[in-house]
């Protein structure tokens, strides 16, 4: 019996040993992280269910996007008058306008309502009789006023993120600014076509392309209306003479062929006689003998720094001028203007075109009303109310207005 008992014991031990070496269920490999994410995550609770939870919940935006979203990109590029691509990471907020005769740039920039806030410095925006920007910008006194010949270092001291310059300043002022790492955008604003292009550039800078297109449409409509009105009309011969009495020496000058004065004369249905002579890149002085030889049908006097009405009245009393046919026939006029003369490539050139066309072809413009056009102009370009225009702009009108 003993051997049998021993045999039974041995069998029991062998059975227990076999059980301990069998594979266990917990040894089944767990899914790897990649396998786990293969299953769809449980749907997020709708906002109402989250609100009902007794536990504080993060904002819905955080639940929807567990990682912070990158900021929206505001990168944009503009092409300036020199064909350069200038890139911005954000709309400029500290704009400087520099250079001589910068009122033409400033007047164009202020067409955009954002200009007053973003322009932090500029030079003297006046021309002889007044400063339009100072009248319409309530923050003008807080802006830095630069000298007309301000250099790159003076401009850099204002810490601009953009400088607007006329394109002729690219070498003398633009390059030094760019060397300092300051972005520069060049504008021409010298002809009607350049105005169309450069206003689009300003619209991009101020993030107001619709505004730029609306103003361009205003200019186009006025030009087309004048061209249609003078179509087929006989073209009178015209002289536009810029009067100067610098240092007491009286001089008369004619503009180059591609300047705004020449363009306005042709658009208004006139024949600019000065295109017959050799002209320089700027105003060309002409003698009284040359003026008499031209024998123009109509003569228009431009004066930037002296009341043009005083100048024309003085000329009408001069015996040498009284010998001219245009003077004898009452066709010597002071070119119209307000704070600025309307003959030059300032935003007011469109007022000059309408006025000049009405003077050259009065029969084609029987309803021309200068006051009405002035009010419409300032309302369209600057949003100025009629009462402000009547009080501030109308009293500055000068020249021979109907």
Secondary structure as GFF3:
##gff-version 3
##sequence-region A 1 402
A	DSSP	alpha_helix	2	20	.	.	.	ID=ss1
A	DSSP	three_ten_helix	25	27	.	.	.	ID=ss2
A	DSSP	alpha_helix	33	36	.	.	.	ID=ss3
A	DSSP	alpha_helix	47	52	.	.	.	ID=ss4
A	DSSP	alpha_helix	60	64	.	.	.	ID=ss5
A	DSSP	beta_strand	76	79	.	.	.	ID=ss6
A	DSSP	beta_strand	85	88	.	.	.	ID=ss7
A	DSSP	beta_strand	95	97	.	.	.	ID=ss8
A	DSSP	alpha_helix	103	109	.	.	.	ID=ss9
A	DSSP	alpha_helix	115	118	.	.	.	ID=ss10
A	DSSP	beta_strand	119	122	.	.	.	ID=ss11
A	DSSP	alpha_helix	132	136	.	.	.	ID=ss12
A	DSSP	three_ten_helix	140	142	.	.	.	ID=ss13
A	DSSP	beta_strand	144	145	.	.	.	ID=ss14
A	DSSP	alpha_helix	152	156	.	.	.	ID=ss15
A	DSSP	beta_strand	162	166	.	.	.	ID=ss16
A	DSSP	three_ten_helix	167	169	.	.	.	ID=ss17
A	DSSP	pi_helix	170	174	.	.	.	ID=ss18
A	DSSP	alpha_helix	175	179	.	.	.	ID=ss19
A	DSSP	beta_strand	184	187	.	.	.	ID=ss20
A	DSSP	alpha_helix	192	205	.	.	.	ID=ss21
A	DSSP	alpha_helix	209	230	.	.	.	ID=ss22
A	DSSP	beta_strand	236	244	.	.	.	ID=ss23
A	DSSP	three_ten_helix	246	248	.	.	.	ID=ss24
A	DSSP	beta_strand	251	254	.	.	.	ID=ss25
A	DSSP	alpha_helix	260	267	.	.	.	ID=ss26
A	DSSP	beta_strand	270	272	.	.	.	ID=ss27
A	DSSP	three_ten_helix	273	276	.	.	.	ID=ss28
A	DSSP	beta_strand	284	286	.	.	.	ID=ss29
A	DSSP	alpha_helix	288	294	.	.	.	ID=ss30
A	DSSP	beta_strand	298	302	.	.	.	ID=ss31
A	DSSP	alpha_helix	308	317	.	.	.	ID=ss32
A	DSSP	alpha_helix	319	322	.	.	.	ID=ss33
A	DSSP	alpha_helix	325	328	.	.	.	ID=ss34
A	DSSP	beta_strand	332	334	.	.	.	ID=ss35
A	DSSP	alpha_helix	349	360	.	.	.	ID=ss36
A	DSSP	three_ten_helix	362	364	.	.	.	ID=ss37
A	DSSP	alpha_helix	370	382	.	.	.	ID=ss38
A	DSSP	alpha_helix	386	388	.	.	.	ID=ss39
A	DSSP	pi_helix	389	393	.	.	.	ID=ss40
A	DSSP	three_ten_helix	394	396	.	.	.	ID=ss41
###
